[in-house]
Amino acid sequence: MKHAARAMMQSRAVGGSIVSVASVAGVLGGMGPHAYTASKHALVGLTKNAACELGEHGIRVNCVSPFGVATPMLVNAWRHGEDEEGGASAAPMSAEEVEKTEEMVRGLATLKGPTLRAGDIAEAALFLASDESRYISGHNLVVDGGVTTSRNVIGL
């Protein structure tokens, strides 16, 4: 953000958009390991603060927080087989593992029907970068099928 903002301000063009990618782990605790969760909370906070500081230059700053996209990182994290050191196996993911991960994500979402895919996150980022969102700044666009709005960890 720092380097993008510096380049945008030096160009003297009015406006611009910075979009980062956080995670639902930046919205709720218990969605990932503590270091990952802390970094995602920090990114959401940085987005809001940078939006305040850069708004006077017409620069919008937003982030996208996806839930579970069946990427190699998530598939590896959710694997049952762990290596000797306790970390997730780094073996290539199979089509079966991708489907299993997508099925698990669909089951956790309150929005039934669609499957969250990387393209959905790209579309959200594209919207935030476009002129269609010209008056949106400091926003964390959560793309999670309703998981963070309807679930709690104590099961009430």
Buried (B, 14 or more C-beta within 10 A) or exposed (E): BEEBBEEBBEEEEEEBBBBBBBBBBBBBEEBBEEEBBBBBBEBBEBBBEBBEEBEEBBBBBBBBBBBBBBBBEBBBBBBEEEEEEEEBEEEEBEEEBBEBBBEEBBEBBEEEEEBBBEEBBEEBBEBBBEEEBEEBBBBBBBBBBBBBEEBEEEEE
